[in-house]
Amino acid sequence: MLSDNIKQKSEKKLIADFDAVSLYPSAIARLYTLEGIPKVMKKEMLSTEYLMRHLFDDDQKEPIGEKFMSGFFVLIKITEIGIHIHFPLIVCDPELNPELNVPRSSNTCCLMYVDHITLQDLIKYQGVKCEVLQGYYYDGNRDIRIRDEVKKLFELRLKYNKEGNPLQENIKLILNSIYGKTILSPIESKITIVNDKDAIRYAIRNYNHIVKFEGLDGSDKTIFKLTKSICRHFNFCPLGVNILSMSKRIMCEVFCTAEDMGLQIFYQDCDSMHIFNEDIPKLAAEFKKRYGRELIGKNLGQFHSDFAEITPGKQSLAYKSIFCGKKTYIDLLTNDLNEVAFHARCKGVKQDVLALTANEMFPEAIQCYYNEDKNIHIPVGTYDKDSEF
């Protein structure tokens, strides 16, 4: 999202794309699974004071005394916001708040579904006060074995990557798919293609499940769309929600530290932020003081500058940037060799289509082509960072 939900522009001051290393695996490496079944909260439990008092400590694995809640999921009504920040943690869902005409992320009192991680962060970073309307809680153990497993996979990927073994891509896909699998929606239909000579028999046998069918042009095949039972569908959405909340906490620790220091962040994505390159060492030093961890690096939970390189081995930074909206922005990249290229994003539009369309719509402007290997747009001709673009 944009800072304050307002379009941003920067010129002639180097910006880094400060990117989290494997954000969702990093979140899992700090997490746990909630054991047992959820229980409906009783009336006396519906307050933030009660929930925070009885919630496990961060390093607690099993119920001890009054700390018997391993986690919870609640609907809250935010009544007061003590700290307004440029990148709000509050999510104003229009389905829950149809009367509010505000951006989804805004410093606005509203109804919001949260888990224990998000509620802690709302209180810590935005000084939120709220009413707890309803919810579920867990009072079993926290199983932390998932931390070791994701760390093993991450180390295995690093090993294969160092060896130049393409298996590292498989490990990367496994790591990135964990979160998605936990919140998998029901698959309610399936597609089957059969030979025309078998189509009638197939239709008779599956009559009650067929939604539609049609012949495939220029072939002897028929395509059937059938309903699929969801009786055996299973996901692990409590863990998925916690992963998303923990990933937001990882980002929040960084950008809230930057805000407290008065550092400017122009744009934040789910796992990265655009920040002045000269501010990163100051941010890393303050982060180390607050959290006792190294911010910059290539391990889980760390951040690094991640712009595509124009020339291998030469770090790219943005000399000029325009941010129009969510996943819609452009950076003029440059490096020590004074080479230039464009890093452009437009949600839902492929990179090569973006370049071709821009060239057609603005033939008088500098023409660019998309380099798929480098994932950047290269201007046709000879230019440097101070050329008129």
C-alpha positions in Angstrom: 0.0 0.0 0.0 0.9 3.7 -0.4 2.1 5.7 2.6 -1.1 7.4 4.0 -2.9 5.9 0.9 -1.6 8.9 -1.1 0.3 8.7 -4.4 4.1 9.1 -3.9 7.0 10.4 -6.0 10.7 10.5 -5.3 13.5 12.0 -7.4 17.3 12.0 -7.4 17.7 10.2 -4.0 18.5 6.5 -4.0 15.8 4.1 -2.8 16.2 0.4 -2.0 13.5 -2.3 -2.3 14.0 -3.6 1.2 12.8 -7.2 0.9 12.0 -9.8 3.6 13.8 -13.1 3.1 11.2 -15.9 2.5 8.5 -14.0 4.5 6.0 -16.8 5.1 8.7 -19.4 6.0 10.2 -16.7 8.3 6.8 -16.4 10.0 6.4 -20.1 10.4 9.9 -20.2 12.0 8.5 -18.1 14.8 5.2 -19.9 15.1 3.4 -23.0 16.5 0.3 -25.0 15.9 -2.6 -24.8 18.3 -3.6 -28.1 19.8 -7.1 -29.1 20.7 -10.5 -27.8 19.5 -11.7 -24.2 19.7 -14.2 -23.3 22.4 -16.8 -20.5 22.3 -15.8 -17.6 24.6 -18.0 -17.0 27.6 -19.4 -13.6 28.3 -16.9 -12.8 31.0 -14.0 -13.5 28.5 -15.1 -10.8 26.1 -12.6 -8.1 27.0 -9.0 -7.3 25.9 -7.8 -7.1 29.5 -9.1 -10.7 30.1 -7.6 -12.1 26.9 -4.2 -10.5 27.3 -4.0 -11.6 30.9 -4.8 -15.2 30.1 -2.9 -15.5 26.8 0.3 -17.6 26.7 3.6 -15.8 26.9 5.5 -15.9 23.6 7.8 -18.8 24.7 5.1 -20.7 26.6 4.2 -24.2 25.3 1.5 -25.5 27.7 -1.1 -24.0 30.0 0.3 -22.8 33.3 -2.0 -21.2 36.0 -3.9 -18.2 34.7 -2.0 -18.3 31.3 -4.3 -21.0 29.8 -5.1 -19.5 26.4 -2.8 -20.7 23.6 -4.6 -18.6 21.1 -7.9 -17.1 20.0 -9.9 -15.7 17.1 -12.3 -12.8 17.8 -14.5 -10.1 16.3 -13.7 -6.7 17.7 -15.1 -3.2 17.5 -12.3 -0.7 17.5 -13.4 2.3 19.6 -10.2 4.3 19.9 -6.9 4.6 18.0 -4.1 6.0 20.1 -1.4 6.1 17.4 -2.1 7.0 13.7 0.6 5.5 11.5 1.4 5.9 7.7 0.8 2.2 7.1 -2.1 1.2 9.4 -2.5 -2.3 10.7 -6.3 -1.8 10.9 -8.1 -3.6 8.0 -11.6 -2.1 7.3 -13.4 -4.9 5.5 -16.3 -3.4 3.5 -18.4 -6.5 4.1 -18.2 -6.0 7.8 -18.3 -2.2 7.6 -20.6 -1.3 4.6 -21.3 2.2 6.0 -17.6 3.2 5.9 -16.2 4.5 2.6 -12.5 4.3 3.4 -9.4 2.4 2.1 -9.1 -1.2 3.5 -6.0 -0.2 5.4 -6.8 3.0 7.3 -6.7 4.7 10.7 -10.4 4.2 11.1 -12.5 2.7 14.0 -14.4 -0.3 12.6 -15.3 -3.9 13.0 -12.5 -6.3 12.5 -11.7 -10.0 12.8 -8.4 -10.6 14.5 -6.3 -13.4 16.1 -4.2 -13.1 19.2 -1.1 -12.0 17.2 -2.9 -9.2 15.4 -4.7 -8.0 18.5 -1.3 -7.8 20.4 0.1 -5.7 17.5 -2.9 -3.4 17.3 -2.5 -2.6 21.0 1.3 -2.3 20.9 1.8 -0.3 17.7 -1.4 1.7 17.4 -2.6 2.0 20.9 -6.0 0.5 19.9 -8.9 0.2 22.4 -11.7 -2.1 21.4 -14.7 -4.1 22.5 -14.6 -7.9 22.0 -17.9 -9.0 20.6 -17.5 -12.7 20.2 -14.9 -15.4 19.5 -13.3 -18.7 20.0 -10.3 -19.7 22.1 -7.9 -22.6 22.4 -6.6 -24.0 25.7 -4.4 -26.8 24.6 -0.6 -26.8 24.0 1.4 -25.0 21.4 3.3 -27.4 19.2 6.5 -25.8 18.0 7.9 -28.6 15.9 6.9 -26.8 12.7 9.7 -24.3 13.4 12.4 -26.9 13.1 10.9 -28.4 10.0 10.8 -25.1 8.1 14.3 -24.3 9.2 15.5 -27.7 7.9 13.9 -27.0 4.5 15.4 -23.5 4.4 18.9 -24.8 5.2 18.4 -27.6 2.6 17.5 -25.0 0.0 20.6 -22.9 0.8 22.7 -26.0 0.5 21.3 -26.9 -2.9 21.5 -23.3 -4.1 25.2 -23.1 -3.2 25.8 -26.3 -5.1 23.9 -25.0 -8.1 21.5 -27.9 -7.8 18.1 -27.2 -9.4 16.4 -29.1 -6.6 16.6 -25.8 -4.7 13.6 -24.6 -6.8 11.6 -27.6 -5.6 12.4 -26.8 -2.0 11.5 -23.1 -2.6 8.1 -24.2 -4.0 7.5 -26.4 -0.9 8.4 -23.6 1.4 6.1 -21.1 -0.4 3.2 -23.5 -0.6 2.9 -24.2 3.1 0.9 -21.1 3.8 -1.4 -21.6 0.7 -2.1 -25.1 1.6 -3.3 -24.2 5.1 -6.0 -21.9 3.8 -7.0 -23.9 0.7 -10.6 -23.3 -0.4 -12.9 -26.2 -1.2 -12.4 -27.5 -4.7 -16.1 -27.8 -5.8 -15.7 -28.9 -9.4 -13.4 -30.9 -11.7 -12.9 -31.2 -15.4 -12.7 -34.5 -17.3 -11.9 -35.0 -21.0 -13.1 -38.3 -22.6 -13.2 -39.7 -26.1 -16.4 -39.0 -28.1 -17.1 -42.7 -28.4 -17.1 -43.0 -24.6 -19.0 -39.8 -23.9 -22.5 -41.3 -23.7 -21.5 -44.1 -21.3 -19.5 -41.6 -19.2 -22.6 -39.2 -19.0 -24.9 -42.1 -17.9 -22.5 -43.2 -15.2 -21.9 -39.6 -13.9 -25.3 -38.1 -14.6 -25.9 -36.7 -11.1 -22.6 -34.8 -11.0 -22.4 -33.3 -14.5 -22.8 -29.5 -14.6 -22.2 -29.1 -18.3 -20.4 -30.7 -21.2 -19.3 -29.7 -24.7 -17.3 -31.0 -27.6 -13.8 -29.8 -28.2 -13.5 -28.1 -31.6 -11.4 -30.0 -34.1 -11.0 -33.1 -32.0 -12.8 -36.3 -31.1 -13.0 -35.3 -27.4 -15.8 -34.2 -25.1 -15.1 -32.0 -22.0 -17.2 -32.5 -18.9 -17.5 -30.3 -15.9 -18.6 -32.1 -12.8 -19.4 -31.2 -9.2 -16.9 -32.5 -6.7 -17.9 -33.5 -3.1 -16.3 -31.4 -0.4 -17.1 -33.9 2.3 -13.4 -34.9 2.5 -12.1 -31.4 2.1 -9.6 -30.4 4.8 -7.5 -27.3 5.5 -5.7 -25.8 8.5 -7.0 -22.3 8.4 -6.1 -21.5 12.1 -2.5 -22.0 11.2 -2.9 -20.1 8.0 -4.3 -17.1 9.8 -1.5 -17.2 12.3 1.1 -17.3 9.5 -0.4 -14.3 7.9 -0.5 -12.4 11.2 3.1 -13.3 12.1 4.3 -12.2 8.6 2.6 -8.9 9.2 4.3 -8.6 12.6 7.7 -9.2 10.9 7.0 -6.3 8.6 5.5 -4.2 11.3 8.5 -4.5 13.5 10.6 -2.9 10.7 8.3 -0.2 9.4 7.0 0.9 12.8 10.7 1.2 14.0 11.3 3.4 10.8 8.2 5.5 11.6 9.4 6.1 15.2 12.7 7.3 13.8 11.0 9.6 11.3 12.3 7.7 8.3 10.3 7.8 5.2 8.8 4.7 3.6 7.0 5.4 0.3 5.4 2.0 -0.4 4.9 -1.3 1.3 4.1 -4.6 -0.3 3.3 -7.8 1.6 7.0 -8.6 1.9 9.0 -5.5 1.0 9.2 -1.7 1.4 10.7 1.2 -0.6 12.9 3.2 1.7 15.9 5.6 1.2 19.0 3.5 0.9 21.0 5.8 3.2 18.5 5.2 6.0 18.9 1.4 6.1 22.1 1.3 8.4 20.4 3.6 10.9 17.2 1.5 10.8 19.3 -1.7 11.3 21.1 -0.3 14.3 17.8 0.8 16.0 16.2 -2.6 15.2 19.1 -4.4 16.9 18.6 -2.3 20.0 14.9 -3.0 20.1 14.7 -6.6 19.2 18.2 -8.0 19.7 18.4 -9.4 16.1 20.4 -8.5 13.0 18.1 -6.9 10.5 20.2 -7.2 7.3 21.1 -10.6 6.0 19.9 -13.6 4.0 18.6 -15.8 6.7 15.0 -16.3 7.9 13.6 -13.2 9.5 16.1 -10.9 7.9 15.9 -8.3 5.1 18.0 -7.4 2.1 17.9 -5.0 -0.9 16.2 -6.9 -3.8 16.1 -4.8 -7.0 17.0 -6.8 -10.1 20.6 -6.2 -11.2 21.2 -4.5 -14.6 24.7 -5.9 -14.6 25.4 -9.0 -12.5 27.3 -8.2 -9.3 26.3 -4.5 -9.4 23.6 -3.5 -7.0 20.7 -1.6 -8.4 18.9 1.2 -6.6 16.0 3.5 -7.7 17.0 7.0 -8.6 13.5 8.1 -9.4 10.2 6.5 -8.4 6.4 7.0 -8.9 3.9 5.0 -6.8 0.4 5.1 -8.1 -1.4 2.5 -6.1 -1.3 -1.1 -4.8 1.2 -3.1 -6.9 1.3 -0.2 -9.4 4.5 1.7 -9.6 7.7 2.3 -11.5 11.3 2.8 -10.5 14.2 4.1 -12.6 17.1 1.8 -11.6 20.7 2.7 -11.8 24.0 1.3 -10.6 27.7 2.2 -10.1 28.2 1.9 -13.9 25.6 4.6 -14.4 23.5 2.1 -16.4 19.7 2.5 -16.3 16.6 0.3 -16.5 13.0 0.4 -15.3 11.4 -1.8 -12.7 7.7 -1.5 -13.3 4.7 -3.2 -11.8 1.0 -3.0 -12.7 -1.2 -5.5 -10.9 -2.7 -8.1 -13.3 -0.7 -6.9 -16.3 2.2 -9.0 -17.7 5.5 -7.3 -18.0 5.9 -7.7 -21.7 2.4 -6.5 -22.3 3.2 -3.5 -20.1 6.2 -2.6 -22.3 4.4 -3.1 -25.6 1.4 -1.1 -24.6 3.5 1.8 -23.3 5.5 1.8 -26.5 2.3 1.9 -28.6 0.5 4.5 -26.6 3.5 6.8 -26.3 5.6 6.5 -29.5 7.3 9.8 -28.9 8.6 8.6 -25.5 11.7 6.5 -25.0 10.9 3.0 -26.1 11.7 0.0 -23.9 11.7 -3.7 -24.1 11.2 -6.3 -21.4 14.2 -8.5 -20.5 12.6 -11.6 -19.0 15.9 -13.0 -17.7 16.7 -9.9 -15.7 13.0 -9.0 -15.0 13.5 -5.4 -15.9 12.6 -3.0 -18.8 15.6 -1.9 -20.8 15.4 1.5 -22.7 16.4 1.4 -26.4 19.4 3.6 -26.9 22.0 5.1 -24.6 20.9 6.9 -21.5 22.0 7.6 -17.9 20.1 8.4 -14.7 19.9 12.1 -15.5 18.5 11.7 -19.0 15.0 13.1 -19.5 12.5 10.3 -19.2 
